[in-house]
Amino acid sequence: MDLVTRAKNMILTPAAEWPVVASESTSVAALYQSYIMPLSAIPPVATLIGTIAFYHIGFGTALLLAIVSYILGLIGVYVVAWIAARLASTFGAADHFDSGLKLVAYGSTAAWVGGIFHIIPRLGILSLLAAIYGIYLFYTGVTPIMNVAADRVVGYLVALIIAVIVVFIVIAAIAGIIVGGGIGLTAM
């Protein structure tokens, strides 16, 4: 399935799209190349454009922030997918990294697409709302992708959200060290 159709389906009809995703077999490399890398580039590129247009930050610094944000975001997806897989066994399901990566990749769709609002910094709240909608995407995907029983989904999701927060606090700290502080991340 092409990128645009999959992203549209994930955002508009996630309950119908997750079983389709669950039935597909894809490699880590293919999922990164065809979905994660293009979509996760939206927030850093939008932030780059918005930073240059609205703030007095040099192009070099803004570009460095975008590159660092993008690369650390890609690493963050991998780490969170690993955690998602490990958590599954705690909640009565099997530990499968590929399933964890599917959940994280497709569950992050709304946050990545919503990252376009970073082009105009004052619209950043809309990006936050898209990320909140992403929680619903994850919620609808946990059972079909991770095979976590319906009565354990909320606990799994809360544990995963806590892990995501910790991972991205660490990533923000690393980015701050690399870039020298400043603007903040839009990695995931």
N, C-alpha and C positions, 0 to 999 in steps of 0.2 A: 504494500500500500504506500502511496506517495506521502511525503511529509505533510503537505497542506491538508490533504484529506484526513490523515490520522490526527493531526492537531485539532482540526475542526471537530471531528467526531469525539475526541477526548474531552473537549470543552463543552460541546453541546449535548452529547448523548453518551456520557461515560458509562452508565450502567449497561448499555448495549455494546459498547466498544471493548470493555475489559475482557469479556469472554472471547472475543475475536483475538485480542492480544495474547490471551492465555493459550490459545490453540496454535499460535505461531512459534516456530523455532527460529531463533536468530542468534548469531554469535555476538560476543561482547564488542568486537571490532566493528561489526556491521551496525550494531545499534548506536555505537558512538559516532560512526561516520555518517549514518543516514539520518539520525534524529537528534542525538544529544549535542553534538558539536554545532550544527546549524542553529538550533533553537536556543541553546544556552549562550550563544553569541549576542542575542538581541539585547539583553540588559546592559552588558558592558559597552556595546557600540552606541546604544541610545544615551547612556551616561556620558560617553566620550563627546558626543555631539552636544548634549545639553550643557556639559561642563565648559566646553569651548565657547558656546553661544552665550551663556548667562553668567559665567564667573570669570574672574581675572586670574585664570590659571593657564600657564603656558601649555602649548600643544604637546611638548615632550612629556611633561608631567602627567597630563591627562591621558596621553597614549600609553604611557607606562602603567598607569592605574588600570586602564582598560585591559591591557595584555595580562597583567598580573591577576586581575579579577577573573578573567576568562580561564586562564590556566588553573588557578586554584579552585575555581568552580568545577572544572572538569575532574580534578582530583577529588573534590568534595563529593561529587556524584558517586564516584567509585567507592569512597569510604562509607557513605551513607547506604549504598547498596549492600556492601559487606555487612554492615550493622543490621540492615533490614533482614538479610538472610539469616544471620545468627539469632536475631530475636525470634524468628519464626519457630525455631525449635523450643524456645521457652514457652511459646503459646500453643504448643501441640501440633505444629506443622513441621515439614521438612526444611532443612537448611540448604537452600539452592541459591547460589550466587546469581545465576541467570535470571531467576524469578525476582530476586531483590533488585537487580538492575532494571528489569522491566517496570517494576512498581515505581522506582525512583524516577526513571526517565519519563515515563508517561504521566505519572502523578505530578511532575514538575511543569507540565505543559502550560498550565494557566499562568504560573509565576513567570515563566520565560517569555511567553507572548505578552503578558501584562507589563513586562519590562520596557516595552516600547514607550510607555508614558514617561520614562526618565529623560526623554528628549526635552521635555519642558518640566523643569524641576518642581514647579508648583503642582503638577499633575501626579507627582510621586505617590500620593495617597491612593490613586487608582491602581497603581502597581501593587500596593499593599493589599487592596481589596482582591485583586487577582490572586495573590499568594494565599489569602485566606480561603478563596474558593478552591485553591489547590488542596486544602485539607479535605474537602469533600471528595475531590478526585482520588486522593489516597484512600479515604474511607471506603469508597465504592470499589476500589481495586484490591483491597487486602484479601478478601475471601477468594475471588476468582484467580488471583495471581499467586498469592502466598499460601492458599489453602488453610488459612486460619479460620477456625469455626466462628460463625456469626456472633455467638455470645462472648467471644474473646477479642473481637475486632477493636473495640474501644480501648481496652487495655494495651493491646499491641500498638495502636495508633498513638496513644499518649506516650508510650515508651519511645517510639520512633521519633516523635516530635521533639522530645527532650534531647535525644541523640543528635538530631539535626541542629538544634540550637547550639549545643556544645561544639559540634564539628564546625559550624560556621562562625562561632566566636573565635575559635582557634584560627580559622582561615583569615578572619578579619585582622587578628593580631599579627599573623604572618605578613599579610599584605601591608599592614601599617609599618612593619619593620622594613619591608622591601622598598616601599614607596616613600616612607618617611612620614607617615601619619596623614592626616588631612581629610579626605572626602568621605570615605566609607565604601563598602562593597555592595555590589549588586550581583553576586555570583550565582545565587540560586533563588 
